[in-house]
Amino acid sequence: MRRVILVLGTVAMFGAPGCQWIKPSAGGAQVREATAADVTACQEVGTASGTTKTSLGLPRNKDVIRNEQVTLARNRASEIGGDTIVENGPPIGGALSFIVYRCR
């Protein structure tokens, strides 16, 4: 029994930093990420940001962190009437900001 707990604990400890916990909302799944050149004919509707933990005891995978930030921003963009997001500068800590546009 003790061996099973040790194995499960080890898997949880090393597996968690690579897991993505944030899921897209129904509206967020419809929002796309684009570049500034892609949105020249679109209407800016606001801003959105994604903030997530960069460490859970161990450093987390940078791709997983970015995916969570983008998912959070897409979810927020859908709430304010946007359908496209464009990254607005580099990440600061666990936060990444986006400009939200309505293109369709």
C-alpha positions in Angstrom: 0.0 0.0 0.0 2.8 2.4 0.9 4.5 1.7 -2.4 1.3 2.6 -4.3 1.0 5.9 -2.5 4.7 6.7 -3.2 4.2 5.9 -6.9 1.0 8.0 -7.2 2.7 10.9 -5.3 5.6 10.9 -7.6 3.4 10.8 -10.7 1.3 13.7 -9.4 4.4 15.7 -8.5 6.1 15.4 -11.8 3.0 15.3 -14.0 1.2 18.3 -12.6 3.7 20.9 -13.9 2.8 19.8 -17.5 -1.0 19.7 -17.0 -3.3 22.3 -18.4 -6.1 23.2 -15.9 -7.9 26.0 -17.8 -10.6 24.9 -20.2 -12.2 27.1 -23.0 -15.7 28.2 -22.6 -18.1 27.6 -25.5 -17.6 31.2 -26.7 -13.9 31.2 -26.0 -13.5 28.2 -28.3 -14.7 30.4 -31.1 -12.1 33.2 -30.6 -9.0 33.0 -32.7 -5.5 34.3 -32.0 -4.1 36.5 -34.7 -1.3 39.0 -35.4 -1.6 42.8 -35.7 -1.4 42.5 -39.5 -4.5 40.2 -39.5 -6.8 42.7 -37.7 -6.3 45.9 -39.7 -9.9 45.8 -40.9 -11.3 44.8 -37.5 -12.9 46.8 -34.7 -11.1 47.0 -31.4 -13.5 46.1 -28.5 -11.2 46.0 -25.5 -8.5 44.1 -23.7 -8.2 40.7 -22.0 -5.5 39.1 -20.0 -4.6 35.6 -18.9 -2.9 35.1 -15.6 -1.9 31.7 -14.3 0.7 30.2 -12.0 4.2 29.7 -13.3 5.1 27.3 -10.6 3.4 24.6 -8.6 6.3 23.7 -6.4 8.3 23.0 -9.6 8.5 25.3 -12.6 5.7 24.6 -15.1 6.1 24.0 -18.8 6.2 27.4 -20.7 3.9 26.1 -23.5 1.3 25.0 -21.0 1.4 28.3 -19.2 1.0 30.2 -22.5 -1.9 27.9 -23.6 -3.7 28.7 -20.3 -3.1 32.4 -20.7 -4.5 32.3 -24.2 -7.5 30.2 -23.2 -8.3 32.7 -20.4 -8.0 35.6 -22.8 -10.2 33.9 -25.4 -12.8 33.2 -22.7 -12.8 36.9 -21.7 -12.8 38.1 -25.3 -16.0 36.2 -26.0 -17.6 37.8 -22.9 -17.0 41.3 -24.2 -18.1 40.6 -27.8 -14.7 39.9 -29.4 -13.8 37.1 -31.8 -10.1 37.7 -32.2 -7.2 38.4 -29.8 -3.7 39.8 -30.5 -0.9 39.5 -28.0 0.0 42.9 -26.5 3.6 42.6 -25.4 5.6 39.9 -23.6 4.4 38.0 -20.6 5.1 39.5 -17.2 5.3 36.9 -14.6 2.2 34.7 -15.0 0.3 37.4 -16.9 -0.1 37.9 -20.7 -2.3 40.7 -22.1 -4.2 40.8 -25.4 -6.1 43.4 -27.5 -9.6 42.1 -28.3 -11.1 42.7 -31.8 -14.4 42.0 -33.6 -13.5 40.9 -37.1 -16.5 38.8 -38.3 
